[in-house]
């Protein structure tokens, strides 16, 4: 019941169970290896951006540095502060890690989506048709949102249970930030859902065949808003106030050491990868791309190659953000989230919905667009008017007092 | 069919156990943060029960809205106000309280029994208590019900929420005019005598 409409699971036999196991192993291994590679990639790129060499001793190009660090962390002493709440302190890293793992479950990693094939692949003999993703629930993308809202608990409880001031400050910041940007994330997502008419990740990718990718099919704005909100949701620079080293030592994981710290570290990079995969799935057609030119044997592999190439692009963009953008101030962060991103994505969603209704009713497209733009400009003027009135009033009060 | 039933009952037992122990934890633990976490466990168990009934959308919304937003807000307030210490909360048990609890429990039990007896034919006409939603389109069923038959209730609810938000903004914004503790801490600019007195005291 929990698995959706995968054609494989209509009649379960030995081969079906084997395929599900293979998919579990592939998803797990791909994610773990990508995390290791991502840690190395980020350190290397940031080092190059700062005119340093970066890791270059362990293995060729230092690629085994992550493994060495992981093994070292395993053997470190595991400290729990006296003031800590022992149960919650031990629980928090897993609350970060498990949702990060689970999101990857609904991402389509491959399969040919051209010509309405719907990403169905055939493994181990022609009778076993399946989807190249671990599960395809009807609520696919809501599952992603649900897991990202569960992940807040990891950060929040880690900070609280440490029984120490800097982690608490870090986790209060983190919670406010993640809850604020979840709204922008969800609203920009709505544009994609409106376009594809389904919540299932498989159907969203299938709706983007033949270069009709949501990044431009929804007009670009939701893509940019989602990208910014995702960066904030991941607590990555320039939105990394959660662990601002100069102010909070290390933020919510200051008191963590040894393997528990490693779990947080792992979860953070895993979230970066899964969020990039979600962006690729939603806006850049997932594994979609031209496969017609390739020989037969290559056609099964190409979609997966496309998917990972797109993934790598976003991973680089996230590292690029980190290497170039200075951290925002806290009030700037909140202003950007509440006063720019949320109204913008809401207005854009209404505009797209108006176009959709206009299409159904055969209205003049330019008229709909014109009325929509005028309404949005009017709304924006109202919002900015209200904001500047409030600012002026506050300034008056400060002068008066 | 047999396999499905076994899987369903195992899922139900685990989820129900999580719900019940979570609910006991909400009232049992002494630390507010532990209470809130138990509430999360209960909400999560209910989400699993929704999935077992084929109500995927409700399950997702349960996790996103209740576990992801409302309890996070609870925890946020608990942390900000610093009431997260275990406090001595032993209260004397009043007879009226016990009677009220028994009445409420009996009422809830009666409602559960009615829902159980109602079975397939329910008051609203939508399948609910004992029948699974059609799992292939639970979203469409829900969307159609909300935006056609129950659209008035839906709109009234949204107005209610808007009123609540505006009310919260009005209540929380600083009142114009003088601060409340004006008498206790008078403004020295308006009463120069105070200022001189203060300076004198500092010498």
Interface residues (C-beta under 8 A of the other chain):
Chain A: X1 X2 X5 X85 X88 X137 X138 X139 X142 X143 X145 X146 X149 X150 X152 X153 X156 X157 X160 X161 X168 X171 X172 X175 X176 X179 X182 X199 X397
Chain B: X4 X7 X8 X31 X33 X34 X37 X40 X51 X52 X54 X56 X57 X59 X60 X61 X63 X64 X67 X68 X69 X72 X73 X75 X76 X79 X80 X84 X135 X136 X138 X139 X174 X176
